[in-house]
């Protein structure tokens, strides 16, 4: 019998391993944070770009870290979906791990530049927490992603931390501004919920294989019916959170155009049965996240 040949890694497979469809989750909180900062005072493009670099590098880093950790655990041996670098055997596990560390390093460098420019030295601790959370999502002996806590951490780091951080680096005495805290909280919660929705729909797709692999995600714990209910709550709550914004920023109502994605997403996820349908929902949810952030930021900045 001939041995089964392993697929060879190409530039395209490395790009696929970076999971670019998840990058809107990294971009969105920075965009909406820039919009809020612009309302409070003149926002800095340079600081925003550094924040964007930190967020994007962390996102790519965690994607490679997940590929590595799930691959060496054997979790991805059961999954259905795009090829993973480690599980497919196309790349040595240590190279995938090193790619994750490289992007964490790039995020750290961008973060240090951000700290120097903003003067907020406490952000070093926040950045370190982000990297630790990124690695231990599926890494280490007791990864929290395997214990059903993935959505909680995604909500915190890709919602609260990213949005509040983007505003804080640009607005002096930000945490003493009641209005600023109110507007930032609503947007941060919306970003966190959208990010949680992306993770949830991905995990709904993998419920059966995750259970076989012993990966107890929230979706695997509660079952497909309740997981879909959580997903719908995650994508519809940001629509409710928009209402206070349009009372002050009339053009923030443009963000309701995201309903053009939310409505079909609702139907797709409710009726979805195949992996292809869940992958489509994942992509559309990522697009909805970015669209919401861009339109809300625009509506806040362009007041008149």
C-alpha positions as CSV (number, residue, x, y, z in Angstrom):
1,X,0.0,0.0,0.0
2,X,1.2,3.5,-0.8
3,X,1.5,6.0,1.9
4,X,-1.0,8.9,1.8
5,X,0.9,12.0,0.8
6,X,0.6,15.0,2.9
7,X,-0.5,18.3,1.3
8,X,2.3,20.7,0.8
9,X,2.1,24.2,2.4
10,X,1.9,27.1,0.0
11,X,1.6,30.8,0.4
12,X,-2.1,30.4,-0.1
13,X,-2.4,27.8,2.7
14,X,-0.5,30.1,5.1
15,X,-2.9,32.9,4.2
16,X,-5.8,30.5,4.8
17,X,-4.2,29.6,8.1
18,X,-4.3,33.3,9.1
19,X,-8.1,33.1,8.7
20,X,-8.4,36.6,7.1
21,X,-12.2,36.4,7.3
22,X,-11.9,37.0,11.1
23,X,-9.9,40.2,10.7
24,X,-13.0,42.4,10.6
25,X,-13.4,41.5,14.3
26,X,-10.0,43.1,14.9
27,X,-10.7,46.2,12.8
28,X,-14.2,47.0,13.9
29,X,-13.6,48.0,17.6
30,X,-10.7,50.3,16.5
31,X,-12.9,52.0,13.9
32,X,-15.7,52.6,16.3
33,X,-13.2,53.7,19.0
34,X,-11.8,56.2,16.6
35,X,-15.2,57.6,15.9
36,X,-16.0,58.1,19.6
37,X,-12.6,59.7,20.2
38,X,-13.3,62.1,17.3
39,X,-16.5,63.2,18.9
40,X,-14.7,63.9,22.2
41,X,-11.7,65.6,20.8
42,X,-9.5,65.5,17.7
43,X,-8.4,61.9,17.2
44,X,-4.9,60.9,16.1
45,X,-4.6,58.8,12.9
46,X,-1.1,57.7,14.0
47,X,-2.4,56.3,17.3
48,X,-5.4,54.7,15.6
49,X,-3.1,52.9,13.1
50,X,-0.9,51.6,15.9
51,X,-4.0,50.4,17.8
52,X,-5.1,48.7,14.6
53,X,-1.8,47.0,14.1
54,X,-1.9,45.7,17.7
55,X,-5.5,44.3,17.2
56,X,-4.8,42.8,13.7
57,X,-1.5,41.2,14.8
58,X,-3.1,39.7,17.9
59,X,-6.0,38.3,15.8
60,X,-3.6,36.6,13.3
61,X,-1.5,35.4,16.2
62,X,-4.4,33.8,18.0
63,X,-5.5,32.2,14.7
64,X,-2.1,30.5,14.2
65,X,-2.0,29.6,18.0
66,X,-5.4,27.9,17.6
67,X,-4.3,26.0,14.5
68,X,-1.2,24.8,16.4
69,X,-2.9,23.9,19.7
70,X,-6.0,22.2,18.2
71,X,-3.7,20.4,15.7
72,X,-1.4,18.9,18.3
73,X,-4.3,17.9,20.5
74,X,-5.9,16.1,17.6
75,X,-9.1,18.2,17.9
76,X,-8.9,19.2,14.2
77,X,-8.7,15.6,13.1
78,X,-12.4,15.4,13.5
79,X,-13.5,18.8,12.2
80,X,-15.1,19.6,8.9
81,X,-14.1,22.8,7.1
82,X,-11.1,24.6,5.6
83,X,-7.7,22.8,5.9
84,X,-5.7,23.5,9.0
85,X,-1.9,23.8,8.7
86,X,-1.0,21.6,11.7
87,X,-3.7,19.0,11.5
88,X,-3.2,18.4,7.8
89,X,0.5,17.8,8.3
90,X,1.4,20.3,5.6
91,X,3.5,22.3,8.1
92,X,5.5,21.2,11.1
93,X,3.7,22.1,14.3
94,X,6.6,24.2,15.6
95,X,6.6,26.4,12.5
96,X,2.9,27.2,13.1
97,X,3.6,27.9,16.8
98,X,6.5,30.1,15.8
99,X,4.2,32.0,13.4
100,X,1.9,32.6,16.3
101,X,4.7,33.9,18.5
102,X,6.0,36.1,15.7
103,X,2.6,37.8,15.3
104,X,2.4,38.2,19.1
105,X,5.8,39.8,19.0
106,X,4.7,42.2,16.3
107,X,1.6,43.1,18.4
108,X,4.0,43.7,21.3
109,X,6.2,46.0,19.4
110,X,3.3,48.0,18.0
111,X,1.9,48.1,21.6
112,X,5.1,49.4,23.0
113,X,5.2,52.2,20.4
114,X,1.6,52.9,21.3
115,X,2.5,53.2,25.0
116,X,5.4,55.5,24.3
117,X,3.3,57.8,22.1
118,X,0.3,57.8,24.4
119,X,2.1,57.8,27.7
120,X,-0.3,55.3,29.2
121,X,2.2,52.8,30.7
122,X,-0.6,50.7,32.3
123,X,-1.4,49.5,28.8
124,X,1.7,47.2,29.0
125,X,-0.2,45.1,31.5
126,X,-3.3,45.1,29.3
127,X,-1.3,44.0,26.3
128,X,0.4,41.2,28.2
129,X,-3.1,40.0,29.4
130,X,-4.2,40.0,25.7
131,X,-1.3,37.8,24.6
132,X,-1.8,35.4,27.5
133,X,-5.5,35.2,26.8
134,X,-4.8,34.6,23.1
135,X,-2.4,31.7,23.8
136,X,-4.5,30.0,26.5
137,X,-7.7,30.1,24.5
138,X,-6.7,26.6,23.1
139,X,-3.2,26.3,24.5
140,X,-1.8,25.1,27.8
141,X,-3.0,22.2,29.9
142,X,-6.4,23.7,30.6
143,X,-7.5,25.9,27.7
144,X,-10.5,28.0,28.5
145,X,-11.8,27.6,25.0
146,X,-12.4,23.9,25.8
147,X,-14.3,24.8,29.0
148,X,-17.1,26.9,27.3
149,X,-15.6,30.3,28.2
150,X,-14.5,31.3,24.7
151,X,-17.4,33.8,24.2
152,X,-16.7,35.4,27.5
153,X,-13.1,36.2,26.7
154,X,-13.8,37.2,23.1
155,X,-16.5,39.6,24.5
156,X,-14.0,41.1,26.9
157,X,-10.9,41.4,24.7
158,X,-12.4,42.1,21.2
159,X,-15.2,44.2,22.6
160,X,-14.5,46.0,25.9
161,X,-10.7,46.1,25.8
162,X,-10.2,46.9,22.2
163,X,-12.8,49.6,22.1
164,X,-12.1,51.3,25.4
165,X,-8.4,51.0,24.7
166,X,-8.7,52.8,21.3
167,X,-10.6,55.7,22.9
168,X,-8.4,55.9,26.0
169,X,-5.1,56.3,24.1
170,X,-6.5,59.5,22.4
171,X,-8.7,61.2,24.9
172,X,-7.1,62.7,28.0
173,X,-8.9,61.9,31.2
174,X,-11.2,59.7,29.3
175,X,-12.3,57.7,32.3
176,X,-13.5,60.9,34.0
177,X,-15.9,61.7,31.2
178,X,-19.4,60.4,31.8
179,X,-20.5,61.0,28.2
180,X,-17.4,59.3,26.8
181,X,-17.9,56.3,29.1
182,X,-21.5,55.9,28.1
183,X,-20.9,56.1,24.3
184,X,-17.9,53.8,24.6
185,X,-19.7,51.3,26.7
186,X,-22.6,50.8,24.3
187,X,-20.2,50.5,21.3
188,X,-17.9,48.2,23.2
189,X,-20.7,45.9,24.2
190,X,-22.0,45.8,20.6
191,X,-18.5,44.9,19.3
192,X,-18.1,42.2,21.9
193,X,-21.5,40.6,21.1
194,X,-20.7,40.5,17.4
195,X,-17.3,38.9,18.1
196,X,-19.1,36.4,20.3
197,X,-21.6,35.7,17.6
198,X,-18.8,34.8,15.1
199,X,-17.3,32.4,17.6
200,X,-20.6,30.9,18.4
201,X,-21.6,30.2,14.8
202,X,-18.2,28.7,14.2
203,X,-18.7,26.4,17.2
204,X,-22.3,25.5,16.2
205,X,-20.8,24.1,13.0
206,X,-18.3,22.0,15.0
207,X,-20.6,20.8,17.8
208,X,-20.6,17.1,16.8
209,X,-16.8,17.0,16.0
210,X,-15.9,19.0,19.1
211,X,-17.9,16.6,21.3
212,X,-16.0,13.7,19.8
213,X,-12.7,15.5,20.5
214,X,-13.7,16.5,24.0
215,X,-13.8,20.2,23.3
216,X,-16.6,21.5,25.5
217,X,-17.4,24.8,23.9
218,X,-20.5,26.7,25.0
219,X,-22.3,25.5,21.9
220,X,-21.3,21.9,22.6
221,X,-22.5,22.3,26.2
222,X,-25.9,23.8,25.5
223,X,-26.7,22.0,22.3
224,X,-27.5,23.4,18.8
225,X,-31.0,24.8,19.6
226,X,-29.8,27.0,22.5
227,X,-26.6,27.8,20.8
228,X,-28.6,29.3,17.9
229,X,-30.7,31.2,20.4
230,X,-27.5,32.7,21.9
231,X,-26.2,33.6,18.4
232,X,-29.5,35.4,17.6
233,X,-29.3,37.3,20.9
234,X,-25.7,38.3,20.1
235,X,-26.5,39.8,16.7
236,X,-29.8,41.4,17.5
237,X,-28.8,43.2,20.8
238,X,-26.5,45.6,19.0
239,X,-29.5,46.7,17.0
240,X,-31.2,47.7,20.2
241,X,-28.1,49.4,21.5
242,X,-28.2,51.7,18.6
243,X,-31.3,53.5,19.7
244,X,-29.7,55.9,22.3
245,X,-27.1,56.9,19.7
246,X,-29.6,58.1,17.2
247,X,-31.2,60.4,19.8
248,X,-28.0,62.4,19.9
249,X,-26.3,61.5,16.6
250,X,-29.0,61.4,14.0
251,X,-26.8,59.9,11.3
252,X,-25.9,57.0,13.6
253,X,-29.2,55.6,12.3
254,X,-27.2,54.6,9.1
255,X,-26.0,51.7,11.2
256,X,-29.4,50.1,10.9
257,X,-28.5,49.3,7.3
258,X,-26.7,46.3,8.9
259,X,-30.2,44.8,9.2
260,X,-29.7,44.0,5.5
261,X,-27.2,41.4,6.8
262,X,-28.8,40.6,10.1
263,X,-32.2,39.5,8.6
264,X,-30.8,37.0,6.2
265,X,-28.3,35.8,8.8
266,X,-31.2,35.1,11.1
267,X,-32.8,32.9,8.5
268,X,-29.6,31.2,7.5
269,X,-28.6,30.2,11.1
270,X,-32.1,29.1,12.1
271,X,-32.4,26.8,9.1
272,X,-28.7,25.8,8.7
273,X,-27.8,22.2,8.6
274,X,-24.6,22.0,6.5
275,X,-21.1,23.2,7.2
276,X,-21.2,25.4,4.1
277,X,-24.2,27.3,5.5
278,X,-22.4,27.9,8.8
279,X,-19.3,29.1,7.1
280,X,-21.4,31.6,5.1
281,X,-23.0,32.8,8.3
282,X,-19.6,33.2,9.9
283,X,-18.4,35.4,7.0
284,X,-21.5,37.5,6.9
285,X,-21.4,38.0,10.6
286,X,-17.8,39.3,10.3
287,X,-18.9,41.7,7.6
288,X,-21.9,42.8,9.7
289,X,-19.5,43.6,12.6
290,X,-17.3,45.8,10.4
291,X,-20.3,47.5,8.7
292,X,-21.9,48.3,12.1
293,X,-18.6,49.8,13.4
294,X,-18.0,51.9,10.2
295,X,-21.6,53.3,10.0
296,X,-21.8,54.0,13.7
297,X,-18.4,55.8,13.7
298,X,-19.5,57.8,10.6
299,X,-22.8,58.7,12.2
300,X,-21.1,60.0,15.3
301,X,-18.4,62.0,13.5
302,X,-20.7,63.6,10.9
303,X,-23.1,65.2,13.2
304,X,-24.5,67.9,10.9
